[in-house]
Every structure is written in C-alpha cells, then in structure tokens.
Amino acid sequence: MEKIRFETIKEKHQVEQFLDKILNYTGVMLPVTYANSSKIVGVFAQNKLVAGYMLVTKPGFRSLLFVPDKIKKSNSFFDNDQYEMMEVNGLWMGPSVKSPKLQFKIWLHLIKDIFQSRKKYLLLMSNSRNKNIEYLHSLSNPDTLYEGAPQLMVGDASYSNIRVSYTTRWKLVLNVPKYWFEHKNRQRRAQSNSKTRTLVRT
C-alpha cells in the first residue's frame, strides 16, 4: 500500500465516518459542529479511508477550551489574537499505515497544510500519557502551556490528563530534518524487526 491520496472530506456521511474513526483510535468523540467548522483531510488507499486529520483555523479551539482559566490569566500567550492561531485535531493513522515511508508522506502533507494556513501559532494537544505522540510533538520544539486534568463542561469528553502546547509554522518547517531522521530511524527499526521475525521462523 504505497499509493495514497489526500482528499478534503465534506459530505455528511464521510464526516460521520471520520469522527467514528477518531473515536475508535483515540477514545474521544469530537462534536459534529466542531468537525463541520474544520477542514477535514482524509488519507485514502485504494478508496479506503486509512488516516486523517482536522485543521481548525478559527477561534473555538478545543485545546484552549480545556485549559483552566487561572492558567489563561497567568500566561501572556493568551493575550495573543486567536485569529493568529490554529490547531490540528483528530489525527489518526489506521493499522494499515505501517510503512514509515507512508507515515512520513502523511506528516509532510500535514506540515504543508499547516504552513499554507499562514497562522502564526500552532496549538497542540494530546493525552500526556501517550509517549509516542509526545515524542512526535517534541520534534516541533513546542512550548508547554498546560499539563494536567482538563477543564471540562457538562457533556465534554477528553483524556483524563492532557498536555497543551504551541509551536509556530516556521519551527515546523525548520525541523523537517528531524522528521526525516525519525523516518529513517523507524525505517531501520522496521527492517530490523522484519529480519528478526524471519530468523525466528527459520
């Protein structure tokens, strides 16, 4: 599965399918209204949805919604105009996206979309217990805004412990070599694991 295509998802049934995928892979159900105000990018292989992400470029950011008010009052970052911000949410990759090469293609496409959005700040939120996502976020050299229990309103769902941080689109571009080295490391690990499994079978 080396050929993939990227498509903006707009149809109601596609949006619902995408939200179901996010729930399946992250355990969080994002609101339909939130999804409809976002740009949803689906990654398809042989007409099957295998990965995707959401770009949110207008205020109403879920990552900031969950930050306690006392943090917002004490951190000067929150004095910035929210129209200079954006966030990526609902990022997921299905089990069929095993190849480091394919994963790297998706990351590069995501970085291109972020850069072309022309926003100054990129908001990042994740389950702070997910060390894999934490490491991937760290490649963009982010600044942490908050880590702890999310501030929730009735009916909201999130991780029990979150990390909210921010970076810039220029940092993303300047750190592309880091993504490349991570891609090569994953490629080497995948090849090494494949050789190990072959030796075990023989």
N, C-alpha and C positions, 0 to 999 in steps of 0.2 A: 504494500500500500504506500507507494511513494508519491503518487499524484494526488494533490489536494487542491481544492478551490475555496475561495473565500466569498461569502455572499451575505449581503445585508438582509436580515430577517425582518419582515414587516407583517406578513399575513397572520391573522389571529391564531390559527391552528399551529403555525410554526412557533409563534411566541409562547404558546402554552406548552408545546413540546420542549422548547428550550428551558423554560422555567422548571419543568419536571426533571430535566437533566441536571440542572443546578441542585435541586433538592436531593436527587439521587447521589450526586458526588460530593456535596458539601454539607447536606443535612439542614440547609436553610432555604425556606420558601420565600422568594422575593415577591413583593406585590406586583400585580399586573399593571397598575397605574405607573409604578416606578419603571417597569420594563418598557412601557409604551412611550415614556419620555426620554428613553435612551436609544442609542444606536446599537443594535444587536448584530454582532458579526458571528456567523456560523461557519464552521470549517467542515467541508464535505469531502468524502472519499467514496467514489462510486455511488454518488447520490445519497449517501448515508451521512447523517449528522454525527461527527466524531469528536468535535471540540467546539469551543466558542468563548466569547467574552462580550461584555457590555461596556460601552463608553458613555459616560454621563458628563455632559458639558455645561449643564445649567444648575444653579443652586437647588438644593433639596437633596444634598449628598447624604447617603446613609452612614458613611464613615464618620461624618461630623455629628450626625444626629445622636450617635451612641456615646459621644464624648461628654462627660459630666460638665455641667455649667461652670463649676468652680475652676476647672482646667481652662475653659474658654476665656474666662475673665482674667486669668493669671498669665496666659501665654500670648505674646504680642502677635504671633502668627495669625490669630483670629481677627486681627484688625484689618487684614488684607481683604480686598474686594473679592467676594466669592465668584464673581464672573471671570476672575483670572485663574480659577481653579477648575479641575476636572477629576473624575475618579474612574477607575476600572473596577467593575464588579462582575460577579457571576463567571469568573474564569474557571473553566474546567477542560480536562482532556480525558477522553474515554480510554479504556484499556487497549483499544486497537491502535492507539497512537504510541507505539512502543519505541519506534526508531528515534534516536537522538537527532537525526537529521530532520525528521518531520517536526519534532518538538522545537528545534531551532528555527525552522521556517515559520512556525506559528508565532514564536517570540519576536522575530524580526518584523513580521506583519503587524503585530500589536504595537511595537515601538514606532513603526512608520505611521500608524493611525494616530497614536498619541502625539507625535511630533506635528503632524498635519492639522491637528486640532488647534494648534497655536495658543495653548493655555500656558500660563507661567508655572503653575504648580500642579503636580500630580499627587492626589491623595491615595494612600494605600491602606487597606485594612485586611487583617487576616486573623485566623484563630492562632493565638500566640503559642499554642501547644503544637502547632504544625511546623516542625523544624524545617521541612523541605521548602515550604512557601516562605518562611522566614529567611532562609538562605537565598532564595531567588530574589526576594525584595532587597536583601543586603547588597546585591550586585549593583543596585542603582544608587548606592551610598545615601540612603534616606536619613531624615531627621525624625526622631520619635516624638509624637505629640502626646500620646497617652497609651498606657498599657494597664489593663485591669478589667474589672467587671464592666460590661456595657450599661449605659443608662438606657433603660427600656421603658416604653409606654405600653399600656394595655394592648395586647394583640400583636406586639412586635416579637420577632424571633431573631436570635443571633447566637453566636458562640458564647459559652459561659465566660470566656476570658479572651479579650481582643487586644490587638496591637494596631494603633492608628499612627501612621507616619506620613511624611510627604517628601517628594523629591521634585526635580524640575525636568522638563523635556530635554534640556541640554545635557544634564547629567546622564540621562538615558542614552543619548547618542554617544557621548564621550566614553561611556562604559561598555559600548558594544564589544570591544576586545575581551572584556571579562566574560560576556555571554558566549563568545566564541571559544574561549579556553574551557568554560564549563561544558559547552557542547562537545568539545574534543575529549574531555575527561569522561563524560558519560559514554561517549562512543567507545573509548578504550575499556571502560568497565563492562559495557555490554558485550564486547568481543571477548574479554577475559572470562566472563560468566558463561558465554556460549562454548568456549573451549573447555571449560571445567565440566560442563554438562556432557559434552562429547566424550571426554575421558572417563567420566563416571559410567556412561552407557557401555563403553567398550571394555 
